[in-house]
Amino acid sequence: MNHFADNLKYIRQELGWSREYIAGKLSSATGKDIDSRRVQNWELDRGEPEYDILKEIILLFLIDDMFVFMYKPLTSLPLTTRILHAGITV
């Protein structure tokens, strides 16, 4: 089961970032036109980003394990594991 949509929304909210902020960062990093609606669609599981955009999301969130981000619900992992895998600070 793919958990990309839930994990993207979870990490974005934990960091206090808006969809607009993420879209701007990804647009700058990839040179592609990414808007907040596109980020929202990813969070609603209405598609996934292309691989180059996904790589930038991984870098943006300081995620060290793409497999965990894509296929495991971060909210079900122990807090220390979530921090390790998602760059979330407490």
Buried (B, 14 or more C-beta within 10 A) or exposed (E): EEBBBBBBBBBBEBBEBEBEBBBBBBBEBBEBEBBBEBBEBBBEBEEBBEEEBBBBBBEBBEBEBBEBBBEBEBEEBEEEBBBBBBBBEE
